[in-house]
């Protein structure tokens, strides 16, 4: 994968806190993973907005069912130590 060097400004305390956790060479990877995750969330938000525009918002019952399914999935992973 090609990369491009960018300058990112962080509050000093935050940068030091992250560096303490990831070490001197880990800040770039940490920031990259965060930005990738945020981009995924943005795209999911765009998808949800499109689906709601096309099909309308979820009902309370559908939201409750979705939340229950998510809890079941999380429990499944926790039980397996994943």
N, CA, C and O atoms as a CHARMM CRD file, in Angstrom:
* protein
*
  328
    1    1 UNK  N      0.85000  -1.16900   0.00000 PROA 1      0.00000
    2    1 UNK  CA     0.00000   0.00000   0.00000 PROA 1      0.00000
    3    1 UNK  C      0.89500   1.23000   0.00000 PROA 1      0.00000
    4    1 UNK  O      1.82300   1.33600   0.80200 PROA 1      0.00000
    5    2 UNK  N      0.61200   2.14100  -0.89200 PROA 2      0.00000
    6    2 UNK  CA     1.35500   3.39100  -0.93900 PROA 2      0.00000
    7    2 UNK  C      0.97400   4.25200   0.25700 PROA 2      0.00000
    8    2 UNK  O     -0.15600   4.19800   0.74400 PROA 2      0.00000
    9    3 UNK  N      1.92200   5.03900   0.71800 PROA 3      0.00000
   10    3 UNK  CA     1.65500   5.92300   1.84500 PROA 3      0.00000
   11    3 UNK  C      2.02500   7.34600   1.48200 PROA 3      0.00000
   12    3 UNK  O      2.77600   7.59000   0.53900 PROA 3      0.00000
   13    4 UNK  N      1.48400   8.27800   2.24600 PROA 4      0.00000
   14    4 UNK  CA     1.79500   9.68600   2.07600 PROA 4      0.00000
   15    4 UNK  C      2.06100  10.26600   3.44600 PROA 4      0.00000
   16    4 UNK  O      1.27800  10.07100   4.37500 PROA 4      0.00000
   17    5 UNK  N      3.15900  10.97500   3.57300 PROA 5      0.00000
   18    5 UNK  CA     3.51100  11.56300   4.85900 PROA 5      0.00000
   19    5 UNK  C      2.69700  12.82900   5.06300 PROA 5      0.00000
   20    5 UNK  O      2.63400  13.68900   4.18400 PROA 5      0.00000
   21    6 UNK  N      2.06800  12.93800   6.24400 PROA 6      0.00000
   22    6 UNK  CA     1.26100  14.09600   6.61200 PROA 6      0.00000
   23    6 UNK  C      1.69900  14.57200   7.98800 PROA 6      0.00000
   24    6 UNK  O      2.23500  13.80400   8.78700 PROA 6      0.00000
   25    7 UNK  N      1.46700  15.82300   8.24500 PROA 7      0.00000
   26    7 UNK  CA     1.74700  16.36600   9.56300 PROA 7      0.00000
   27    7 UNK  C      0.43400  16.48400  10.32000 PROA 7      0.00000
   28    7 UNK  O     -0.54400  17.03400   9.81500 PROA 7      0.00000
   29    8 UNK  N      0.43100  15.95800  11.54100 PROA 8      0.00000
   30    8 UNK  CA    -0.75500  16.00800  12.38200 PROA 8      0.00000
   31    8 UNK  C     -0.35300  16.69600  13.68500 PROA 8      0.00000
   32    8 UNK  O      0.67100  16.36100  14.28200 PROA 8      0.00000
   33    9 UNK  N     -1.15600  17.64700  14.11600 PROA 9      0.00000
   34    9 UNK  CA    -0.88700  18.33700  15.36200 PROA 9      0.00000
   35    9 UNK  C     -1.82000  17.80200  16.43800 PROA 9      0.00000
   36    9 UNK  O     -3.03900  17.79400  16.27100 PROA 9      0.00000
   37   10 UNK  N     -1.23200  17.35200  17.54800 PROA 10     0.00000
   38   10 UNK  CA    -1.99400  16.81000  18.66700 PROA 10     0.00000
   39   10 UNK  C     -1.67200  17.61600  19.91700 PROA 10     0.00000
   40   10 UNK  O     -0.57000  18.14800  20.05100 PROA 10     0.00000
   41   11 UNK  N     -2.62000  17.70600  20.82300 PROA 11     0.00000
   42   11 UNK  CA    -2.28700  18.31700  22.11100 PROA 11     0.00000
   43   11 UNK  C     -1.12500  17.54100  22.74900 PROA 11     0.00000
   44   11 UNK  O     -1.08000  16.31300  22.68100 PROA 11     0.00000
   45   12 UNK  N     -0.20200  18.25800  23.36000 PROA 12     0.00000
   46   12 UNK  CA     1.01400  17.64100  23.88800 PROA 12     0.00000
   47   12 UNK  C      0.72400  16.50200  24.85500 PROA 12     0.00000
   48   12 UNK  O      1.33600  15.43800  24.76400 PROA 12     0.00000
   49   13 UNK  N     -0.19700  16.71500  25.77300 PROA 13     0.00000
   50   13 UNK  CA    -0.51200  15.67100  26.74800 PROA 13     0.00000
   51   13 UNK  C     -1.05500  14.41800  26.09500 PROA 13     0.00000
   52   13 UNK  O     -0.72100  13.30700  26.50500 PROA 13     0.00000
   53   14 UNK  N     -1.89000  14.58800  25.08300 PROA 14     0.00000
   54   14 UNK  CA    -2.45800  13.43900  24.37900 PROA 14     0.00000
   55   14 UNK  C     -1.36800  12.68100  23.64000 PROA 14     0.00000
   56   14 UNK  O     -1.31000  11.45300  23.70200 PROA 14     0.00000
   57   15 UNK  N     -0.50700  13.40600  22.94300 PROA 15     0.00000
   58   15 UNK  CA     0.58300  12.76200  22.20700 PROA 15     0.00000
   59   15 UNK  C      1.47400  11.96500  23.15300 PROA 15     0.00000
   60   15 UNK  O      1.85200  10.83500  22.84600 PROA 15     0.00000
   61   16 UNK  N      1.81200  12.55200  24.30700 PROA 16     0.00000
   62   16 UNK  CA     2.67000  11.86600  25.27400 PROA 16     0.00000
   63   16 UNK  C      1.98400  10.62100  25.83300 PROA 16     0.00000
   64   16 UNK  O      2.62300   9.58700  26.02900 PROA 16     0.00000
   65   17 UNK  N      0.68400  10.72800  26.08600 PROA 17     0.00000
   66   17 UNK  CA    -0.07300   9.59200  26.60900 PROA 17     0.00000
   67   17 UNK  C     -0.07100   8.43200  25.61700 PROA 17     0.00000
   68   17 UNK  O      0.14400   7.28100  25.99800 PROA 17     0.00000
   69   18 UNK  N     -0.31000   8.73800  24.35400 PROA 18     0.00000
   70   18 UNK  CA    -0.32200   7.69300  23.32100 PROA 18     0.00000
   71   18 UNK  C      1.06300   7.09700  23.15600 PROA 18     0.00000
   72   18 UNK  O      1.20900   5.87700  23.08300 PROA 18     0.00000
   73   19 UNK  N      2.09200   7.95300  23.09500 PROA 19     0.00000
   74   19 UNK  CA     3.46800   7.45700  22.94100 PROA 19     0.00000
   75   19 UNK  C      3.86200   6.54400  24.09700 PROA 19     0.00000
   76   19 UNK  O      4.58500   5.56800  23.89400 PROA 19     0.00000
   77   20 UNK  N      3.39600   6.84900  25.30300 PROA 20     0.00000
   78   20 UNK  CA     3.69800   5.99900  26.44800 PROA 20     0.00000
   79   20 UNK  C      3.10500   4.60000  26.26700 PROA 20     0.00000
   80   20 UNK  O      3.66700   3.61400  26.74500 PROA 20     0.00000
   81   21 UNK  N      1.98400   4.52400  25.58500 PROA 21     0.00000
   82   21 UNK  CA     1.32900   3.22900  25.36700 PROA 21     0.00000
   83   21 UNK  C      1.92200   2.46500  24.18700 PROA 21     0.00000
   84   21 UNK  O      2.12200   1.25400  24.26900 PROA 21     0.00000
   85   22 UNK  N      2.20600   3.17500  23.08200 PROA 22     0.00000
   86   22 UNK  CA     2.58400   2.49000  21.83900 PROA 22     0.00000
   87   22 UNK  C      4.06900   2.52700  21.53900 PROA 22     0.00000
   88   22 UNK  O      4.53100   1.81000  20.65200 PROA 22     0.00000
   89   23 UNK  N      4.82500   3.33700  22.25000 PROA 23     0.00000
   90   23 UNK  CA     6.26200   3.44200  21.99500 PROA 23     0.00000
   91   23 UNK  C      6.56100   4.42600  20.88500 PROA 23     0.00000
   92   23 UNK  O      5.65900   4.86900  20.17400 PROA 23     0.00000
   93   24 UNK  N      7.85100   4.77300  20.73700 PROA 24     0.00000
   94   24 UNK  CA     8.24700   5.83400  19.81500 PROA 24     0.00000
   95   24 UNK  C      7.84200   5.59400  18.35400 PROA 24     0.00000
   96   24 UNK  O      7.51100   6.54700  17.64900 PROA 24     0.00000
   97   25 UNK  N      7.86200   4.36400  17.89900 PROA 25     0.00000
   98   25 UNK  CA     7.53700   4.08800  16.49800 PROA 25     0.00000
   99   25 UNK  C      6.07900   3.76600  16.24000 PROA 25     0.00000
  100   25 UNK  O      5.70100   3.49100  15.10200 PROA 25     0.00000
  101   26 UNK  N      5.25400   3.79400  17.27500 PROA 26     0.00000
  102   26 UNK  CA     3.87700   3.34300  17.11300 PROA 26     0.00000
  103   26 UNK  C      2.84400   4.41900  16.88400 PROA 26     0.00000
  104   26 UNK  O      1.68900   4.11000  16.59000 PROA 26     0.00000
  105   27 UNK  N      3.23100   5.68200  17.01200 PROA 27     0.00000
  106   27 UNK  CA     2.24700   6.75500  16.89500 PROA 27     0.00000
  107   27 UNK  C      1.61300   6.80000  15.50800 PROA 27     0.00000
  108   27 UNK  O      0.40000   6.97000  15.39000 PROA 27     0.00000
  109   28 UNK  N      2.40900   6.65200  14.47000 PROA 28     0.00000
  110   28 UNK  CA     1.88100   6.69300  13.10500 PROA 28     0.00000
  111   28 UNK  C      0.85600   5.58900  12.87600 PROA 28     0.00000
  112   28 UNK  O     -0.20500   5.83300  12.30200 PROA 28     0.00000
  113   29 UNK  N      1.17000   4.38100  13.32200 PROA 29     0.00000
  114   29 UNK  CA     0.24300   3.26100  13.17200 PROA 29     0.00000
  115   29 UNK  C     -1.03000   3.50600  13.96800 PROA 29     0.00000
  116   29 UNK  O     -2.13000   3.22600  13.49200 PROA 29     0.00000
  117   30 UNK  N     -0.88100   4.02700  15.17500 PROA 30     0.00000
  118   30 UNK  CA    -2.03200   4.31800  16.03200 PROA 30     0.00000
  119   30 UNK  C     -2.96300   5.32100  15.36300 PROA 30     0.00000
  120   30 UNK  O     -4.17400   5.11100  15.30200 PROA 30     0.00000
  121   31 UNK  N     -2.39300   6.40800  14.86500 PROA 31     0.00000
  122   31 UNK  CA    -3.20000   7.45100  14.21000 PROA 31     0.00000
  123   31 UNK  C     -3.83500   6.90300  12.94000 PROA 31     0.00000
  124   31 UNK  O     -5.00300   7.17900  12.66700 PROA 31     0.00000
  125   32 UNK  N     -3.08800   6.13400  12.16200 PROA 32     0.00000
  126   32 UNK  CA    -3.62200   5.55100  10.92600 PROA 32     0.00000
  127   32 UNK  C     -4.81700   4.65800  11.21800 PROA 32     0.00000
  128   32 UNK  O     -5.83400   4.74000  10.52900 PROA 32     0.00000
  129   33 UNK  N     -4.70700   3.80700  12.23000 PROA 33     0.00000
  130   33 UNK  CA    -5.82300   2.91600  12.58200 PROA 33     0.00000
  131   33 UNK  C     -7.04000   3.71100  13.03300 PROA 33     0.00000
  132   33 UNK  O     -8.17500   3.36900  12.70100 PROA 33     0.00000
  133   34 UNK  N     -6.79500   4.77100  13.79000 PROA 34     0.00000
  134   34 UNK  CA    -7.90300   5.61000  14.24100 PROA 34     0.00000
  135   34 UNK  C     -8.61400   6.25500  13.05300 PROA 34     0.00000
  136   34 UNK  O     -9.84300   6.24900  12.98600 PROA 34     0.00000
  137   35 UNK  N     -7.84700   6.80800  12.12000 PROA 35     0.00000
  138   35 UNK  CA    -8.43400   7.47700  10.95900 PROA 35     0.00000
  139   35 UNK  C     -9.18200   6.47300  10.08700 PROA 35     0.00000
  140   35 UNK  O    -10.26400   6.77400   9.58400 PROA 35     0.00000
  141   36 UNK  N     -8.61200   5.28200   9.90500 PROA 36     0.00000
  142   36 UNK  CA    -9.30500   4.24100   9.13600 PROA 36     0.00000
  143   36 UNK  C    -10.63300   3.88100   9.79300 PROA 36     0.00000
  144   36 UNK  O    -11.65700   3.76300   9.12000 PROA 36     0.00000
  145   37 UNK  N    -10.60700   3.71000  11.09700 PROA 37     0.00000
  146   37 UNK  CA   -11.83400   3.35400  11.82900 PROA 37     0.00000
  147   37 UNK  C    -12.88200   4.45400  11.69900 PROA 37     0.00000
  148   37 UNK  O    -14.06200   4.17900  11.48000 PROA 37     0.00000
  149   38 UNK  N    -12.43900   5.70400  11.83800 PROA 38     0.00000
  150   38 UNK  CA   -13.36600   6.83500  11.71700 PROA 38     0.00000
  151   38 UNK  C    -13.96000   6.88700  10.30700 PROA 38     0.00000
  152   38 UNK  O    -15.14900   7.15800  10.14200 PROA 38     0.00000
  153   39 UNK  N    -13.13800   6.63000   9.30500 PROA 39     0.00000
  154   39 UNK  CA   -13.63200   6.63500   7.91700 PROA 39     0.00000
  155   39 UNK  C    -14.67700   5.54200   7.71700 PROA 39     0.00000
  156   39 UNK  O    -15.68200   5.76100   7.04100 PROA 39     0.00000
  157   40 UNK  N    -14.44600   4.37100   8.30100 PROA 40     0.00000
  158   40 UNK  CA   -15.43200   3.29500   8.21700 PROA 40     0.00000
  159   40 UNK  C    -16.74800   3.72400   8.85900 PROA 40     0.00000
  160   40 UNK  O    -17.82100   3.47700   8.30900 PROA 40     0.00000
  161   41 UNK  N    -16.66500   4.36500  10.01800 PROA 41     0.00000
  162   41 UNK  CA   -17.86600   4.83400  10.70900 PROA 41     0.00000
  163   41 UNK  C    -18.60300   5.87500   9.87300 PROA 41     0.00000
  164   41 UNK  O    -19.83200   5.86100   9.80100 PROA 41     0.00000
  165   42 UNK  N    -17.85100   6.77900   9.24200 PROA 42     0.00000
  166   42 UNK  CA   -18.47900   7.78500   8.38300 PROA 42     0.00000
  167   42 UNK  C    -19.21700   7.12800   7.22200 PROA 42     0.00000
  168   42 UNK  O    -20.34200   7.50700   6.89500 PROA 42     0.00000
  169   43 UNK  N    -18.57800   6.14500   6.60600 PROA 43     0.00000
  170   43 UNK  CA   -19.21300   5.44900   5.47900 PROA 43     0.00000
  171   43 UNK  C    -20.45700   4.68000   5.92300 PROA 43     0.00000
  172   43 UNK  O    -21.46100   4.65200   5.21200 PROA 43     0.00000
  173   44 UNK  N    -20.38600   4.05800   7.09900 PROA 44     0.00000
  174   44 UNK  CA   -21.57400   3.37000   7.62100 PROA 44     0.00000
  175   44 UNK  C    -22.70000   4.36800   7.87300 PROA 44     0.00000
  176   44 UNK  O    -23.86600   4.07800   7.60100 PROA 44     0.00000
  177   45 UNK  N    -22.35000   5.54100   8.39400 PROA 45     0.00000
  178   45 UNK  CA   -23.34700   6.58200   8.60700 PROA 45     0.00000
  179   45 UNK  C    -23.99700   7.01600   7.31000 PROA 45     0.00000
  180   45 UNK  O    -25.20700   7.23600   7.25400 PROA 45     0.00000
  181   46 UNK  N    -23.18200   7.14000   6.25900 PROA 46     0.00000
  182   46 UNK  CA   -23.72500   7.49300   4.94200 PROA 46     0.00000
  183   46 UNK  C    -24.66900   6.40500   4.43400 PROA 46     0.00000
  184   46 UNK  O    -25.71200   6.69800   3.84900 PROA 46     0.00000
  185   47 UNK  N    -24.29300   5.15200   4.66300 PROA 47     0.00000
  186   47 UNK  CA   -25.14400   4.03600   4.24100 PROA 47     0.00000
  187   47 UNK  C    -26.46700   4.04000   5.00000 PROA 47     0.00000
  188   47 UNK  O    -27.52700   3.85400   4.40200 PROA 47     0.00000
  189   48 UNK  N    -26.40900   4.24900   6.30800 PROA 48     0.00000
  190   48 UNK  CA   -27.63200   4.29800   7.11500 PROA 48     0.00000
  191   48 UNK  C    -28.53300   5.42300   6.64400 PROA 48     0.00000
  192   48 UNK  O    -29.74500   5.24300   6.52500 PROA 48     0.00000
  193   49 UNK  N    -27.94800   6.59000   6.37600 PROA 49     0.00000
  194   49 UNK  CA   -28.73800   7.73100   5.90900 PROA 49     0.00000
  195   49 UNK  C    -29.41300   7.40500   4.58100 PROA 49     0.00000
  196   49 UNK  O    -30.57500   7.75400   4.37200 PROA 49     0.00000
  197   50 UNK  N    -28.69200   6.74100   3.68900 PROA 50     0.00000
  198   50 UNK  CA   -29.26400   6.38400   2.38800 PROA 50     0.00000
  199   50 UNK  C    -30.40100   5.37500   2.56400 PROA 50     0.00000
  200   50 UNK  O    -31.46500   5.51500   1.95900 PROA 50     0.00000
  201   51 UNK  N    -30.16600   4.35600   3.39900 PROA 51     0.00000
  202   51 UNK  CA   -31.19900   3.33300   3.62300 PROA 51     0.00000
  203   51 UNK  C    -32.44800   3.96600   4.22300 PROA 51     0.00000
  204   51 UNK  O    -33.56300   3.64500   3.81100 PROA 51     0.00000
  205   52 UNK  N    -32.27000   4.86200   5.19200 PROA 52     0.00000
  206   52 UNK  CA   -33.42600   5.51500   5.80700 PROA 52     0.00000
  207   52 UNK  C    -34.14800   6.41600   4.80600 PROA 52     0.00000
  208   52 UNK  O    -35.37100   6.54400   4.85400 PROA 52     0.00000
  209   53 UNK  N    -33.40400   7.03100   3.91300 PROA 53     0.00000
  210   53 UNK  CA   -34.03500   7.85900   2.88800 PROA 53     0.00000
  211   53 UNK  C    -34.87000   6.99500   1.94200 PROA 53     0.00000
  212   53 UNK  O    -35.96800   7.37800   1.53800 PROA 53     0.00000
  213   54 UNK  N    -34.33400   5.83500   1.59900 PROA 54     0.00000
  214   54 UNK  CA   -35.01400   4.93700   0.66000 PROA 54     0.00000
  215   54 UNK  C    -36.18300   4.18800   1.30700 PROA 54     0.00000
  216   54 UNK  O    -37.23500   4.02500   0.69000 PROA 54     0.00000
  217   55 UNK  N    -35.99700   3.73400   2.54600 PROA 55     0.00000
  218   55 UNK  CA   -36.96200   2.82200   3.16000 PROA 55     0.00000
  219   55 UNK  C    -37.60900   3.34900   4.44800 PROA 55     0.00000
  220   55 UNK  O    -38.48300   2.69600   5.01800 PROA 55     0.00000
  221   56 UNK  N    -37.18400   4.50800   4.89300 PROA 56     0.00000
  222   56 UNK  CA   -37.73000   5.07200   6.12100 PROA 56     0.00000
  223   56 UNK  C    -36.93100   4.61800   7.33000 PROA 56     0.00000
  224   56 UNK  O    -36.16300   3.65900   7.24800 PROA 56     0.00000
  225   57 UNK  N    -37.10800   5.30300   8.44900 PROA 57     0.00000
  226   57 UNK  CA   -36.35500   4.94800   9.65800 PROA 57     0.00000
  227   57 UNK  C    -36.83300   3.62200  10.25300 PROA 57     0.00000
  228   57 UNK  O    -37.94300   3.16000   9.98700 PROA 57     0.00000
  229   58 UNK  N    -35.95900   3.02900  11.06500 PROA 58     0.00000
  230   58 UNK  CA   -36.31800   1.80000  11.75800 PROA 58     0.00000
  231   58 UNK  C    -37.36400   2.09100  12.82700 PROA 58     0.00000
  232   58 UNK  O    -37.36500   3.15300  13.45000 PROA 58     0.00000
  233   59 UNK  N    -38.24000   1.13600  13.02100 PROA 59     0.00000
  234   59 UNK  CA   -39.21300   1.25800  14.10200 PROA 59     0.00000
  235   59 UNK  C    -38.51000   0.97500  15.42900 PROA 59     0.00000
  236   59 UNK  O    -37.39300   0.45700  15.44600 PROA 59     0.00000
  237   60 UNK  N    -39.16000   1.31500  16.53000 PROA 60     0.00000
  238   60 UNK  CA   -38.59200   1.02300  17.84900 PROA 60     0.00000
  239   60 UNK  C    -38.39500  -0.47500  18.03000 PROA 60     0.00000
  240   60 UNK  O    -37.41600  -0.90300  18.64100 PROA 60     0.00000
  241   61 UNK  N    -39.30700  -1.26400  17.51100 PROA 61     0.00000
  242   61 UNK  CA   -39.19500  -2.71700  17.62000 PROA 61     0.00000
  243   61 UNK  C    -37.98000  -3.22900  16.84300 PROA 61     0.00000
  244   61 UNK  O    -37.26200  -4.10500  17.32500 PROA 61     0.00000
  245   62 UNK  N    -37.75100  -2.69400  15.65900 PROA 62     0.00000
  246   62 UNK  CA   -36.59300  -3.10100  14.86700 PROA 62     0.00000
  247   62 UNK  C    -35.29100  -2.68800  15.55600 PROA 62     0.00000
  248   62 UNK  O    -34.31300  -3.43500  15.54500 PROA 62     0.00000
  249   63 UNK  N    -35.28200  -1.50300  16.15100 PROA 63     0.00000
  250   63 UNK  CA   -34.09100  -1.05400  16.87500 PROA 63     0.00000
  251   63 UNK  C    -33.82300  -1.94800  18.08000 PROA 63     0.00000
  252   63 UNK  O    -32.67200  -2.29400  18.35000 PROA 63     0.00000
  253   64 UNK  N    -34.86900  -2.32300  18.80200 PROA 64     0.00000
  254   64 UNK  CA   -34.71300  -3.20000  19.96500 PROA 64     0.00000
  255   64 UNK  C    -34.19600  -4.57100  19.54100 PROA 64     0.00000
  256   64 UNK  O    -33.32300  -5.13800  20.19800 PROA 64     0.00000
  257   65 UNK  N    -34.73000  -5.10200  18.44900 PROA 65     0.00000
  258   65 UNK  CA   -34.27900  -6.40200  17.95400 PROA 65     0.00000
  259   65 UNK  C    -32.81700  -6.34500  17.53000 PROA 65     0.00000
  260   65 UNK  O    -32.05500  -7.28000  17.77800 PROA 65     0.00000
  261   66 UNK  N    -32.43200  -5.25300  16.89400 PROA 66     0.00000
  262   66 UNK  CA   -31.05200  -5.08000  16.47100 PROA 66     0.00000
  263   66 UNK  C    -30.11300  -4.99900  17.66700 PROA 66     0.00000
  264   66 UNK  O    -29.04500  -5.61100  17.66300 PROA 66     0.00000
  265   67 UNK  N    -30.50800  -4.24200  18.69200 PROA 67     0.00000
  266   67 UNK  CA   -29.68800  -4.12300  19.89700 PROA 67     0.00000
  267   67 UNK  C    -29.54000  -5.47400  20.58600 PROA 67     0.00000
  268   67 UNK  O    -28.45700  -5.80500  21.06900 PROA 67     0.00000
  269   68 UNK  N    -30.60900  -6.25400  20.63700 PROA 68     0.00000
  270   68 UNK  CA   -30.55900  -7.58400  21.25400 PROA 68     0.00000
  271   68 UNK  C    -29.61900  -8.50200  20.47400 PROA 68     0.00000
  272   68 UNK  O    -28.85000  -9.25900  21.06700 PROA 68     0.00000
  273   69 UNK  N    -29.68200  -8.43300  19.16100 PROA 69     0.00000
  274   69 UNK  CA   -28.80600  -9.26600  18.34100 PROA 69     0.00000
  275   69 UNK  C    -27.34800  -8.87600  18.55200 PROA 69     0.00000
  276   69 UNK  O    -26.47900  -9.74500  18.63100 PROA 69     0.00000
  277   70 UNK  N    -27.07200  -7.58000  18.64400 PROA 70     0.00000
  278   70 UNK  CA   -25.71200  -7.11600  18.88900 PROA 70     0.00000
  279   70 UNK  C    -25.20800  -7.62100  20.24200 PROA 70     0.00000
  280   70 UNK  O    -24.06000  -8.05400  20.35000 PROA 70     0.00000
  281   71 UNK  N    -26.05100  -7.56900  21.26900 PROA 71     0.00000
  282   71 UNK  CA   -25.65500  -8.09500  22.58400 PROA 71     0.00000
  283   71 UNK  C    -25.33700  -9.59100  22.50400 PROA 71     0.00000
  284   71 UNK  O    -24.38200 -10.05900  23.12500 PROA 71     0.00000
  285   72 UNK  N    -26.13200 -10.33400  21.74300 PROA 72     0.00000
  286   72 UNK  CA   -25.88300 -11.77100  21.57700 PROA 72     0.00000
  287   72 UNK  C    -24.54500 -12.01900  20.89000 PROA 72     0.00000
  288   72 UNK  O    -23.80200 -12.92000  21.28100 PROA 72     0.00000
  289   73 UNK  N    -24.24000 -11.23400  19.88200 PROA 73     0.00000
  290   73 UNK  CA   -22.96700 -11.37900  19.16400 PROA 73     0.00000
  291   73 UNK  C    -21.80500 -11.05700  20.09400 PROA 73     0.00000
  292   73 UNK  O    -20.81600 -11.79000  20.13600 PROA 73     0.00000
  293   74 UNK  N    -21.92400  -9.95400  20.84200 PROA 74     0.00000
  294   74 UNK  CA   -20.86100  -9.57800  21.77300 PROA 74     0.00000
  295   74 UNK  C    -20.65300 -10.65300  22.83600 PROA 74     0.00000
  296   74 UNK  O    -19.51400 -10.95800  23.18900 PROA 74     0.00000
  297   75 UNK  N    -21.72300 -11.22200  23.34300 PROA 75     0.00000
  298   75 UNK  CA   -21.65400 -12.29100  24.33400 PROA 75     0.00000
  299   75 UNK  C    -20.93700 -13.50800  23.74900 PROA 75     0.00000
  300   75 UNK  O    -20.11500 -14.13000  24.42200 PROA 75     0.00000
  301   76 UNK  N    -21.25100 -13.84500  22.49400 PROA 76     0.00000
  302   76 UNK  CA   -20.63900 -14.97800  21.82200 PROA 76     0.00000
  303   76 UNK  C    -19.11600 -14.80800  21.76900 PROA 76     0.00000
  304   76 UNK  O    -18.37100 -15.74700  22.05100 PROA 76     0.00000
  305   77 UNK  N    -18.65700 -13.59400  21.40400 PROA 77     0.00000
  306   77 UNK  CA   -17.23200 -13.33400  21.33800 PROA 77     0.00000
  307   77 UNK  C    -16.59100 -13.36200  22.72900 PROA 77     0.00000
  308   77 UNK  O    -15.49500 -13.89900  22.89600 PROA 77     0.00000
  309   78 UNK  N    -17.26300 -12.79400  23.71700 PROA 78     0.00000
  310   78 UNK  CA   -16.73800 -12.78700  25.08900 PROA 78     0.00000
  311   78 UNK  C    -16.57500 -14.20100  25.62100 PROA 78     0.00000
  312   78 UNK  O    -15.57300 -14.51200  26.26400 PROA 78     0.00000
  313   79 UNK  N    -17.54800 -15.05600  25.35700 PROA 79     0.00000
  314   79 UNK  CA   -17.49300 -16.44600  25.83100 PROA 79     0.00000
  315   79 UNK  C    -16.31400 -17.20200  25.23600 PROA 79     0.00000
  316   79 UNK  O    -15.80700 -18.14200  25.84900 PROA 79     0.00000
  317   80 UNK  N    -15.87700 -16.80400  24.06100 PROA 80     0.00000
  318   80 UNK  CA   -14.76700 -17.46900  23.39100 PROA 80     0.00000
  319   80 UNK  C    -13.44300 -16.75000  23.59200 PROA 80     0.00000
  320   80 UNK  O    -12.40900 -17.16400  23.06700 PROA 80     0.00000
  321   81 UNK  N    -13.48900 -15.66400  24.36300 PROA 81     0.00000
  322   81 UNK  CA   -12.27200 -14.90500  24.63700 PROA 81     0.00000
  323   81 UNK  C    -11.70000 -14.21000  23.42500 PROA 81     0.00000
  324   81 UNK  O    -10.49200 -14.00000  23.32500 PROA 81     0.00000
  325   82 UNK  N    -12.57500 -13.85400  22.50400 PROA 82     0.00000
  326   82 UNK  CA   -12.12900 -13.18600  21.27300 PROA 82     0.00000
  327   82 UNK  C    -12.30000 -11.69600  21.34500 PROA 82     0.00000
  328   82 UNK  O    -11.97200 -10.99000  20.39100 PROA 82     0.00000
